[in-house]
Amino acid sequence: MRMAVRLIAILLTVLLIPAASALAVTKVGVIDMRKCVQLTDEGKVTYAALKSEVDRIEEDLKRKEKEIEEIRNKLEKGATVLSEAARMTLEGDLRRKSRSYRDLYQDSQARIRQLEMDRTRPIFNKLVELIKDIGKRDKYDLIIDSRAGLVYFGSQMDITSQVIQAYNQKYPAPAGAKPTTK
């Protein structure tokens, strides 16, 4: 819903600016905010730290998957030799662990998204301020995030690299931190 409202606002702005000043040339910039967050030096350091946390979460999920697979194997291999009670116990364990895994997986995905948002929000906020400064300095009438549903824009409008460079100059990565290359 929010994206639709934002897209409508952008479209109205794009359509109304030329109508309001038919003789004036409209200067529009397009930026990929996600790419900016990921490719600034600070963003690279942030994503490297985030990756280690994501790897730990995924390792925990793999352990749970392995437990479920072991129970499945016991059920398959012992189908003819297991007592009814033992088979029912294993099936109950399998159902519980499968349900637990599904819940853990969903929680993990939500946790990863939340971690990414929490860790990148400061970079995003600084980028917005920087983009406003670049917009004023370079006299842009409009700067649009390319991920907002644009179908086409000329490459000369893309200011993503310019913003990444300005961000790295204004907000250098912490000393000793090694940005990863993407």
C-alpha positions in Angstrom: 0.0 0.0 0.0 2.8 2.4 1.0 4.6 1.6 -2.3 1.5 2.3 -4.3 1.0 5.7 -2.6 4.7 6.6 -3.1 4.5 5.6 -6.8 1.4 7.7 -7.4 3.1 10.7 -5.7 6.1 10.2 -7.9 4.1 10.0 -11.0 2.0 13.0 -10.1 5.1 15.0 -9.4 6.7 13.9 -12.7 3.6 14.9 -14.5 2.9 18.1 -12.7 6.3 19.6 -12.8 6.4 20.0 -16.6 2.8 21.3 -16.6 3.6 23.9 -13.9 6.6 25.3 -15.7 6.3 24.4 -19.4 9.3 26.5 -20.4 11.6 25.2 -17.7 13.7 22.0 -18.1 13.1 19.4 -15.4 16.2 17.8 -14.1 15.5 14.3 -12.8 17.9 11.9 -11.1 17.4 8.3 -10.5 19.1 6.3 -7.8 19.2 2.8 -6.6 19.0 3.2 -2.8 19.6 -0.4 -2.0 22.7 -0.5 -4.1 23.9 2.7 -2.4 23.4 1.1 1.0 25.2 -2.1 0.0 28.1 -0.5 -1.9 29.1 2.3 0.4 32.2 1.3 2.4 30.1 1.5 5.6 27.5 -0.6 4.0 30.0 -3.3 2.9 31.3 -3.5 6.5 27.7 -3.7 7.8 26.7 -6.4 5.4 29.9 -8.4 6.2 29.0 -8.3 9.9 25.4 -9.2 9.1 26.5 -12.1 6.9 28.2 -13.7 9.9 25.0 -13.5 11.9 23.0 -14.9 9.0 25.4 -17.7 8.7 25.0 -18.6 12.4 21.2 -18.6 11.9 21.4 -20.8 8.8 23.7 -23.2 10.6 21.2 -23.6 13.4 18.5 -24.3 10.7 20.7 -26.9 9.1 21.2 -28.7 12.4 17.4 -28.9 12.9 17.0 -30.2 9.3 19.6 -32.9 10.0 17.6 -34.0 13.1 14.4 -34.2 11.1 16.2 -36.2 8.3 17.6 -38.6 10.9 14.1 -39.3 12.2 12.8 -39.8 8.7 15.7 -42.3 8.0 14.9 -44.2 11.2 11.3 -44.5 10.2 12.1 -45.6 6.6 14.8 -48.1 7.6 12.9 -49.5 10.6 9.5 -49.6 9.0 9.3 -53.4 9.2 11.1 -54.0 12.4 9.9 -51.1 14.6 7.1 -51.8 17.1 3.9 -49.9 16.7 4.7 -47.8 19.8 8.2 -47.0 18.6 6.9 -46.0 15.1 4.2 -43.8 16.6 6.8 -42.2 18.9 9.1 -41.4 16.0 6.2 -40.1 13.9 5.2 -37.8 16.8 8.8 -36.6 17.1 8.9 -36.0 13.4 5.7 -33.9 13.4 6.9 -31.9 16.4 10.4 -31.3 15.0 9.0 -30.4 11.6 6.5 -27.9 13.1 9.3 -26.5 15.3 11.6 -26.2 12.2 8.9 -24.4 10.2 8.3 -22.0 13.1 12.1 -21.5 13.5 12.5 -20.9 9.8 9.8 -18.3 9.7 11.2 -16.6 12.8 14.7 -16.7 11.4 13.6 -15.0 8.1 11.8 -12.3 10.1 14.8 -11.9 12.3 17.2 -11.6 9.4 15.0 -8.9 7.7 14.8 -7.0 11.0 18.6 -7.2 11.6 19.2 -5.9 8.0 16.7 -3.0 8.6 18.2 -2.2 12.0 21.8 -2.3 10.8 21.2 -0.4 7.5 18.7 2.2 8.7 21.5 4.7 9.9 23.2 4.4 6.5 19.9 4.9 4.7 19.1 8.0 6.8 22.5 9.5 6.1 22.0 8.7 2.4 18.7 10.5 2.3 20.3 13.7 3.8 23.2 13.4 1.4 20.9 12.9 -1.6 18.9 16.1 -0.6 22.2 18.0 -0.4 23.2 16.7 -3.9 19.8 17.5 -5.2 20.1 21.1 -4.0 23.7 21.5 -5.0 23.2 20.1 -8.5 19.8 21.7 -9.0 17.7 18.5 -9.4 14.0 19.0 -9.5 13.4 15.4 -8.6 15.4 12.3 -7.5 13.6 9.0 -7.7 14.6 5.6 -6.3 14.8 3.2 -9.3 13.3 0.4 -7.2 10.0 2.4 -6.9 8.6 0.8 -10.0 10.2 2.7 -12.8 10.0 1.0 -16.2 12.6 3.1 -18.0 15.1 5.8 -17.4 18.1 7.1 -19.3 21.4 6.1 -17.8 22.5 9.7 -17.7 19.9 10.2 -15.0 21.4 7.5 -12.7 23.3 9.3 -9.9 23.9 6.1 -7.8 27.7 6.1 -8.3 27.9 9.8 -7.5 26.0 9.3 -4.3 28.1 6.3 -3.2 31.3 8.3 -3.8 30.0 11.3 -1.9 28.8 9.1 1.0 32.2 7.4 1.3 33.9 10.8 1.4 31.5 12.2 4.0 31.1 9.1 6.1 34.3 6.9 5.9 34.0 3.4 7.2 35.4 2.9 10.7 39.2 2.7 10.9 40.4 -0.9 10.7 37.1 -2.2 9.2 37.6 -4.0 5.9 34.8 -3.4 3.4 34.0 -6.5 1.3 33.8 -6.3 -2.4 30.5 -7.0 -4.1 
